Amino acid sequence: MALEQLLWAPFYFGLYDLPAASLLNGVPSDGVASVVARHLPRTLAANAKIWTPANVVVYSAPLEYRLLIANCVDLLWSTVQADIAADCTSEELCPVPAAPAGRL
C-alpha cells in the first residue's frame, strides 16, 4: 500500500488522470500543467484518505465480498474525483461555460 501511495498514485494522477481529464474538458494544452499542479496535492490526499482504509477492509474481507466492497469504495472515489475536477476558479482553466438558467 505504501508503494501505491508513494510511487504509483503520483505517477498515475500527475501524468495520466488529471492531464487527460483536463484535455477532455477543453483546457488548452499549455494550461494542463497548472491544472495538475493545482489539483494533484488534493487528489493525492483524498486518495490516501479513502483507499488506504478501504484496502485494509477489502483485503481483510472474505473473498466473495471483496469485489462488492471495492466497487462501493470506487463509487465514493469517483464522486470525490468529480468534485475535485469540478473545482474551477479560473475561466482559463475551466473554459466550458455553465449552461444558462432554465436550459439544459
C-alpha positions as CSV (number, residue, x, y, z in Angstrom):
1,M,0.0,0.0,0.0
2,A,2.9,2.3,0.7
3,L,4.3,1.8,-2.8
4,E,0.9,2.5,-4.3
5,Q,0.5,5.8,-2.3
6,L,4.1,7.0,-2.8
7,L,5.0,5.8,-6.3
8,W,2.0,4.7,-8.3
9,A,-0.6,7.3,-7.3
10,P,1.5,10.4,-8.1
11,F,2.6,8.9,-11.4
12,Y,-0.9,7.9,-12.4
13,F,-2.7,11.1,-11.3
14,G,0.0,13.5,-12.4
15,L,0.9,12.1,-15.8
16,Y,-2.4,10.5,-16.9
17,D,-5.6,11.0,-15.0
18,L,-5.5,14.8,-14.4
19,P,-4.0,15.7,-17.7
20,A,-6.4,13.5,-19.7
21,A,-9.4,14.8,-17.8
22,S,-8.2,18.4,-18.3
23,L,-7.8,18.0,-22.0
24,L,-11.2,16.3,-22.4
25,N,-12.8,19.2,-20.5
26,G,-11.3,21.7,-23.0
27,V,-8.3,23.0,-21.1
28,P,-5.7,24.2,-23.6
29,S,-2.5,22.1,-23.6
30,D,-0.4,24.9,-22.1
31,G,-2.8,25.1,-19.1
32,V,-2.7,21.4,-18.2
33,A,0.5,21.8,-16.1
34,S,-1.2,24.4,-13.9
35,V,-4.3,22.3,-13.5
36,V,-2.2,19.3,-12.5
37,A,-0.2,21.5,-10.0
38,R,-3.4,22.8,-8.5
39,H,-5.3,19.6,-8.2
40,L,-2.6,17.0,-7.6
41,P,-2.0,17.6,-3.9
42,R,-5.7,17.5,-3.1
43,T,-6.2,14.4,-5.2
44,L,-3.3,12.5,-3.6
45,A,-4.6,13.4,-0.1
46,A,-8.1,12.3,-0.9
47,N,-6.7,9.1,-2.5
48,A,-4.7,8.3,0.7
49,K,-7.7,9.1,3.0
50,I,-10.1,6.9,1.0
51,W,-8.1,4.0,-0.4
52,T,-5.7,3.2,2.5
53,P,-8.5,2.2,4.9
54,A,-10.5,0.8,2.0
55,N,-7.7,-1.5,1.0
56,V,-7.4,-2.8,4.6
57,V,-11.1,-3.6,4.7
58,V,-11.1,-5.1,1.2
59,Y,-8.2,-7.4,1.8
60,S,-9.5,-8.4,5.2
61,A,-12.9,-9.3,3.9
62,P,-13.9,-12.8,2.7
63,L,-13.1,-13.3,-1.0
64,E,-16.7,-13.3,-2.1
65,Y,-17.3,-9.8,-0.7
66,R,-14.1,-8.1,-1.9
67,L,-15.5,-7.1,-5.3
68,L,-18.6,-5.6,-3.8
69,I,-16.7,-3.6,-1.2
70,A,-14.2,-2.4,-3.7
71,N,-16.9,-1.3,-6.1
72,C,-18.7,0.6,-3.3
73,V,-15.5,2.4,-2.4
74,D,-14.8,3.1,-6.1
75,L,-18.2,4.8,-6.3
76,L,-17.3,7.1,-3.4
77,W,-13.9,7.7,-5.0
78,S,-15.5,8.6,-8.3
79,T,-17.6,11.2,-6.5
80,V,-14.6,12.7,-4.8
81,Q,-12.7,12.9,-8.1
82,A,-15.6,14.6,-9.8
83,D,-15.8,17.1,-7.0
84,I,-12.1,17.9,-7.4
85,A,-12.3,18.1,-11.2
86,A,-15.3,20.5,-11.0
87,D,-13.4,22.9,-8.7
88,C,-12.8,25.7,-11.2
89,T,-11.6,29.1,-10.1
90,S,-10.3,30.4,-13.4
91,E,-12.0,30.8,-16.8
92,E,-8.7,29.9,-18.4
93,L,-8.5,26.6,-16.6
94,C,-12.3,25.9,-17.0
95,P,-13.2,27.0,-20.5
96,V,-16.6,25.3,-20.7
97,P,-19.3,27.8,-19.7
98,A,-22.1,26.9,-17.4
99,A,-25.5,26.4,-19.0
100,P,-27.8,29.4,-18.8
101,A,-30.6,29.2,-16.3
102,G,-33.6,27.3,-17.4
103,R,-31.7,25.4,-20.2
104,L,-30.0,22.0,-20.1
